[in-house]
Amino acid sequence: MKTSVEQAIDRQMRVWLTQLLDALGDFKEEDHEPLQHDFTVALERSIDQVRTGNVINLNEFRNSLADG
């Protein structure tokens, strides 16, 4: 079961991702520098992972960083 801190972080990340996608939806290439291809690919991959539920909880993430 998730802790309230993890739930709050998950909610905030969903809000942030929604805001990011909204901002990118308004992105006009003629007005700005085009996004780097690698960033676009990584962002699309991350969005697909979130949509399919392929996510990691905060403790697993911390452990993976500690394991190197």
C-alpha positions as a LaTeX table, in Angstrom:
\begin{tabular}{lrrr}
\hline
Residue & $x$ (\AA) & $y$ (\AA) & $z$ (\AA) \\
\hline
Met1 & 0.00 & 0.00 & 0.00 \\
Lys2 & 1.31 & 3.42 & $-0.91$ \\
Thr3 & 2.07 & 5.98 & 1.74 \\
Ser4 & 0.35 & 9.33 & 1.65 \\
Val5 & 3.65 & 10.94 & 0.61 \\
Glu6 & 3.95 & 8.58 & $-2.37$ \\
Gln7 & 0.33 & 9.24 & $-3.32$ \\
Ala8 & 0.89 & 13.00 & $-3.13$ \\
Ile9 & 4.00 & 12.72 & $-5.30$ \\
Asp10 & 2.14 & 10.54 & $-7.81$ \\
Arg11 & $-0.70$ & 13.07 & $-8.00$ \\
Gln12 & 1.72 & 15.96 & $-8.46$ \\
Met13 & 3.62 & 14.08 & $-11.16$ \\
Arg14 & 0.35 & 13.42 & $-13.03$ \\
Val15 & $-0.49$ & 17.13 & $-12.80$ \\
Trp16 & 2.99 & 18.08 & $-14.00$ \\
Leu17 & 2.82 & 15.62 & $-16.89$ \\
Thr18 & $-0.59$ & 16.96 & $-17.90$ \\
Gln19 & 0.73 & 20.52 & $-17.83$ \\
Leu20 & 3.78 & 19.50 & $-19.85$ \\
Leu21 & 1.65 & 17.77 & $-22.47$ \\
Asp22 & $-0.68$ & 20.77 & $-22.65$ \\
Ala23 & 2.31 & 23.05 & $-23.18$ \\
Leu24 & 3.75 & 20.77 & $-25.84$ \\
Gly25 & 0.36 & 20.64 & $-27.54$ \\
Asp26 & 0.63 & 24.41 & $-28.04$ \\
Phe27 & 4.19 & 24.08 & $-29.33$ \\
Lys28 & 4.59 & 25.63 & $-32.78$ \\
Glu29 & 7.81 & 24.81 & $-34.52$ \\
Glu30 & 7.85 & 28.08 & $-36.44$ \\
Asp31 & 7.74 & 30.01 & $-33.15$ \\
His32 & 10.43 & 28.06 & $-31.28$ \\
Glu33 & 13.46 & 25.94 & $-31.78$ \\
Pro34 & 12.39 & 22.38 & $-32.60$ \\
Leu35 & 12.65 & 19.88 & $-29.77$ \\
Gln36 & 15.66 & 17.64 & $-29.93$ \\
His37 & 14.74 & 14.29 & $-31.43$ \\
Asp38 & 16.17 & 12.29 & $-28.51$ \\
Phe39 & 14.11 & 14.30 & $-26.02$ \\
Thr40 & 10.95 & 13.77 & $-28.03$ \\
Val41 & 11.55 & 10.01 & $-28.26$ \\
Ala42 & 12.31 & 9.77 & $-24.52$ \\
Leu43 & 9.22 & 11.79 & $-23.63$ \\
Glu44 & 6.97 & 9.64 & $-25.82$ \\
Arg45 & 8.46 & 6.47 & $-24.29$ \\
Ser46 & 7.86 & 7.83 & $-20.77$ \\
Ile47 & 4.27 & 8.74 & $-21.59$ \\
Asp48 & 3.64 & 5.26 & $-23.00$ \\
Gln49 & 5.11 & 3.70 & $-19.84$ \\
Val50 & 2.83 & 5.77 & $-17.62$ \\
Arg51 & $-0.24$ & 4.96 & $-19.71$ \\
Thr52 & 0.47 & 1.21 & $-19.50$ \\
Gly53 & 1.16 & 1.37 & $-15.77$ \\
Asn54 & 4.85 & 0.59 & $-16.21$ \\
Val55 & 5.96 & 2.79 & $-13.33$ \\
Ile56 & 8.13 & 2.40 & $-10.24$ \\
Asn57 & 7.29 & 3.43 & $-6.71$ \\
Leu58 & 9.47 & 5.87 & $-4.83$ \\
Asn59 & 11.17 & 3.27 & $-2.62$ \\
Glu60 & 12.08 & 1.06 & $-5.59$ \\
Phe61 & 13.46 & 4.11 & $-7.38$ \\
Arg62 & 15.61 & 5.05 & $-4.39$ \\
Asn63 & 16.86 & 1.46 & $-4.09$ \\
Ser64 & 17.76 & 1.33 & $-7.78$ \\
Leu65 & 19.79 & 4.53 & $-7.40$ \\
Ala66 & 21.57 & 3.16 & $-4.33$ \\
Asp67 & 22.41 & $-0.08$ & $-6.16$ \\
Gly68 & 24.00 & 1.94 & $-8.93$ \\
\hline
\end{tabular}
